[in-house]
Amino acid sequence: MIKKVYITGSEGMVGSNIIDMATDNYELITPKLEYLNLLNYNDVDKFIAKEKPDLIIHCAGIVGGIQSNIANPVKYLVENTELGKNLILAAKNNNIEKIINLGSSCMYPKDAKNPLKEDLILKGELESTNEGYAIAKVFALKLCDYIHREDNSFQYKTIIPCNQYGKWDKFAPNHSHMLPAVIKKTHKAKVDNLSEVEIWGDGEARREFMFANDLADFVWYAIKNFNTMPELMNVGLGYDYTINEYYQTIAEVVGFKGKFVHDLSKPVGMKQKLVDTTKQKVFGWQAKHTLKEGIKITYDYFLNNIEQ
């Protein structure tokens, strides 16, 4: 029976939402970054040996938006690979048999046919704007897979969530993902009485963003149903929106009345990134929040915690 759960990246957006959704049935291990450095294997090994969790949720990572990924590819590749390797190997060394490893939809080939099925991993070239991060995530997935192949008592399972947003997100322009960046930018435009907001590209690229509270709900559902959970599965909405539609919905929630202008010289990444949710549906879970509901909660969080 799973009682003791160690959550890596517990101070990040996904980890914080997972903790927020937990019940009293679980003992949570959530060391702060200054207490445990996942880039040091010996520290991780000693920590896991001491705590002996029943299951590890691995959601720690160096994350950021397109600008940050383009500017810092070495950091995204090396540090994400290292922390994944250290965590997974230390878990194996201490006979921890259950891991839920969080991947990313950027692991899929840039020219893959949408919706993205799990068997497309490593079937083509990655999107160059976040290639380093994607390679690190593929590494962690394959390490979990190889360990399970060598000894199937190690149930190291990987989920590939679609893009996330929500409470505890990053809103700094150089480090944030698209939705929090747009929330901040649109809010500022409203406050400053600006007449227009810029959109990178033509706004027709499509993205699938899920409210992080829903991903947290999935994680706890998966823990309760761990034995029937597939070894690799996507977690998403099963539908997507254009960038323009995200901007329009955010403008409605924020109350921005101006117009949008497109800068066609800026990079936009993949044209579409929609995950296939066939396995997820069979597993018996679906997201609960609409886009407008999720953005409203996220905007309220921004107003109460970030925009002081």
C-alpha positions in Angstrom: 0.0 0.0 0.0 1.3 3.5 -0.9 1.4 5.7 2.1 4.7 7.7 2.0 5.1 9.8 -1.2 8.3 11.8 -2.0 7.6 14.7 -4.4 10.6 16.2 -6.2 10.2 19.8 -7.4 7.7 20.4 -4.6 8.2 24.2 -4.7 7.5 24.4 -8.5 4.1 24.9 -10.1 3.2 21.2 -10.7 4.7 20.1 -7.3 2.8 22.8 -5.4 -0.5 21.9 -7.1 0.1 18.2 -6.3 0.6 19.0 -2.6 -2.4 21.3 -2.6 -4.6 18.4 -3.9 -3.3 15.7 -1.5 -5.4 14.1 1.1 -4.6 13.1 4.7 -4.1 9.5 3.6 -0.6 10.2 2.5 2.6 11.2 4.3 4.3 13.7 2.0 8.1 14.2 1.7 8.7 17.6 0.2 12.3 18.8 0.9 13.1 22.4 -0.1 15.8 23.1 -2.8 18.3 24.4 -0.2 17.9 21.2 1.8 18.4 18.7 -1.0 20.3 19.3 -4.2 19.2 16.8 -6.9 22.3 17.6 -8.9 24.4 15.8 -6.2 23.9 12.0 -6.5 25.3 11.2 -3.1 23.0 13.6 -1.4 20.0 12.2 -3.2 21.0 8.6 -2.5 21.4 9.3 1.3 18.1 11.2 1.4 16.1 8.3 -0.2 17.9 5.7 1.9 16.8 7.7 5.0 13.2 8.4 4.0 12.4 5.1 2.1 9.3 6.5 0.3 6.7 4.0 -1.1 6.5 6.1 -4.3 8.3 9.0 -5.9 6.6 11.6 -8.0 9.4 13.2 -10.1 8.4 16.6 -11.3 11.5 18.6 -10.6 13.2 20.3 -13.5 14.8 23.5 -14.9 11.8 24.9 -16.8 11.1 28.1 -18.8 9.5 29.6 -21.8 10.8 29.7 -25.4 13.1 32.7 -24.8 14.9 31.1 -21.9 15.2 27.7 -23.7 16.8 29.4 -26.7 19.2 31.4 -24.6 20.3 28.6 -22.2 20.3 25.3 -24.0 23.4 23.9 -22.1 21.7 24.5 -18.7 18.4 22.9 -19.9 20.1 19.8 -21.3 22.8 19.1 -18.6 21.0 20.0 -15.4 17.7 18.3 -16.4 19.6 15.2 -17.5 21.6 15.1 -14.3 18.8 15.6 -11.8 16.7 12.9 -13.6 19.6 10.5 -13.6 20.4 11.0 -10.0 16.9 10.7 -8.8 16.0 7.6 -10.8 19.3 5.7 -10.1 19.2 6.6 -6.4 15.6 5.2 -6.2 16.7 2.0 -7.9 19.8 1.7 -5.6 17.5 1.9 -2.6 14.9 -0.5 -4.0 12.1 2.0 -4.3 9.8 0.2 -6.7 7.4 2.9 -7.8 8.0 6.1 -9.6 5.7 8.4 -11.6 8.1 10.3 -13.8 6.8 13.5 -15.5 7.9 14.0 -19.1 6.9 16.8 -21.5 5.1 17.0 -24.8 8.2 18.7 -26.2 9.7 15.1 -26.3 7.7 14.5 -29.5 9.2 15.0 -32.9 8.4 18.5 -34.3 6.9 17.1 -37.5 4.9 14.3 -35.9 1.3 13.9 -36.9 -1.2 15.2 -34.3 -2.7 14.1 -32.0 0.7 12.8 -30.7 0.7 9.1 -29.8 3.1 7.7 -27.2 4.9 5.4 -29.7 6.1 8.5 -31.7 8.9 9.2 -29.1 12.3 9.1 -30.9 10.6 8.8 -34.3 11.9 12.1 -35.6 13.8 15.4 -35.1 12.9 17.5 -32.1 11.8 21.1 -32.1 15.0 23.2 -32.0 13.8 25.9 -29.6 13.6 23.5 -26.6 15.7 20.6 -27.9 18.0 20.4 -24.8 15.1 20.2 -22.4 13.4 17.6 -24.6 16.5 15.4 -24.8 16.8 15.4 -21.0 13.2 14.3 -20.7 13.6 11.5 -23.2 16.7 10.4 -21.3 14.7 10.1 -18.0 11.9 8.2 -19.8 14.3 5.7 -21.4 16.2 5.2 -18.1 12.9 4.4 -16.4 12.0 2.0 -19.2 15.4 0.3 -19.2 15.3 -0.3 -15.5 11.9 -1.8 -15.7 13.0 -4.0 -18.6 16.0 -5.4 -16.6 13.8 -6.0 -13.5 10.1 -5.6 -13.8 9.7 -5.3 -10.0 10.7 -1.7 -10.6 7.5 0.0 -11.8 8.9 3.2 -13.1 6.1 4.8 -15.1 6.2 8.0 -17.2 3.4 10.4 -17.9 3.6 13.0 -20.7 1.5 16.0 -19.7 0.5 18.6 -22.2 1.4 22.2 -21.4 0.4 23.4 -17.9 -0.6 26.7 -16.3 -2.1 27.7 -13.0 -1.4 28.7 -9.4 2.3 28.9 -8.4 3.3 29.5 -12.1 6.1 31.8 -13.1 5.1 35.2 -14.4 8.5 36.7 -15.1 8.7 37.4 -18.9 12.1 35.8 -19.5 11.3 32.6 -17.5 7.6 32.0 -17.9 5.6 29.9 -20.3 3.1 31.4 -22.7 -0.1 31.7 -20.6 1.4 33.3 -17.5 3.4 35.6 -19.7 0.3 36.6 -21.6 -1.7 37.1 -18.4 1.0 39.4 -17.0 1.4 41.3 -20.3 -2.3 41.7 -20.9 -2.9 42.8 -17.3 -0.1 45.4 -17.6 -1.6 46.7 -20.9 -4.9 47.2 -19.1 -3.4 49.0 -16.1 -1.3 51.2 -18.4 -4.2 51.9 -20.7 -2.3 50.6 -23.8 -4.3 50.2 -27.0 -2.6 47.1 -28.2 -0.8 43.9 -27.2 1.8 42.1 -29.4 1.5 38.4 -30.3 4.5 36.5 -31.6 3.8 35.1 -35.1 0.4 35.0 -36.7 -1.2 33.5 -33.7 -2.5 30.5 -35.7 -0.2 27.9 -34.0 -2.2 25.6 -31.8 -1.4 24.6 -28.2 -3.0 22.4 -25.6 -2.8 24.0 -22.1 -4.3 22.2 -19.1 -4.9 23.8 -15.7 -2.3 22.4 -13.3 -4.8 21.6 -10.7 -6.2 19.0 -13.1 -2.8 17.4 -13.6 -2.5 17.2 -9.8 -5.9 15.5 -9.7 -4.7 13.0 -12.3 -1.5 12.2 -10.3 -3.5 11.3 -7.1 -5.9 9.3 -9.3 -2.9 7.5 -10.8 -1.5 6.7 -7.4 -4.8 5.1 -6.3 -4.8 3.1 -9.5 -1.1 2.6 -9.9 -1.1 -1.1 -10.8 -3.4 -0.6 -13.9 -1.7 2.6 -15.1 0.2 2.2 -18.4 4.0 2.3 -18.4 3.9 5.4 -20.6 0.9 7.6 -21.2 -0.1 11.1 -22.2 -2.1 13.3 -19.9 -4.1 16.1 -21.6 -7.3 17.6 -22.7 -7.6 15.9 -26.1 -8.3 19.2 -27.8 -6.4 22.5 -28.3 -6.8 26.2 -29.1 -4.9 28.7 -31.3 -2.6 31.2 -29.7 -5.0 33.9 -30.8 -7.8 32.2 -28.9 -5.7 32.0 -25.7 -5.0 35.8 -26.0 -8.7 36.5 -26.5 -9.8 34.4 -23.5 -7.2 36.0 -21.3 -8.3 39.5 -22.5 -11.9 38.6 -21.5 -10.9 37.5 -18.0 -8.4 40.3 -17.4 -10.7 43.0 -18.9 -8.3 44.2 -21.6 -10.3 46.1 -24.3 -7.5 46.9 -26.8 -6.5 45.0 -29.9 -3.8 42.5 -30.8 -1.0 43.0 -33.3 1.2 40.2 -34.7 5.0 40.3 -35.0 5.7 37.8 -37.8 9.5 38.0 -37.3 9.3 36.2 -33.9 9.8 32.4 -33.5 6.6 30.4 -32.7 7.8 26.8 -32.3 5.7 23.8 -33.5 2.5 24.6 -35.5 0.6 22.2 -33.3 1.2 20.1 -30.1 -1.8 18.1 -29.2 -1.4 14.8 -27.3 -3.5 11.7 -28.0 -5.5 10.9 -24.9 -6.8 7.4 -25.9 -4.8 5.6 -23.1 -5.9 8.2 -20.6 -9.6 7.7 -21.4 -9.2 3.9 -21.0 -7.5 4.6 -17.7 -10.7 6.4 -16.6 -9.7 10.1 -16.0 -10.4 13.4 -17.7 -9.7 17.1 -16.9 -12.4 19.0 -15.0 -11.8 22.8 -15.7 -12.6 24.8 -18.8 -10.0 27.2 -20.2 -11.9 30.2 -18.9 -12.3 28.7 -15.4 -8.6 27.9 -15.2 -7.4 31.3 -16.4 -9.8 33.0 -13.9 -8.3 31.1 -11.0 -4.7 31.7 -12.3 -5.4 35.5 -12.8 -6.8 35.7 -9.3 -3.7 34.0 -8.0 -1.5 36.5 -10.0 -3.4 39.5 -8.5 -3.2 38.2 -4.9 0.3 36.8 -4.9 2.4 38.3 -7.7 1.1 41.7 -8.6 1.5 43.6 -5.3 
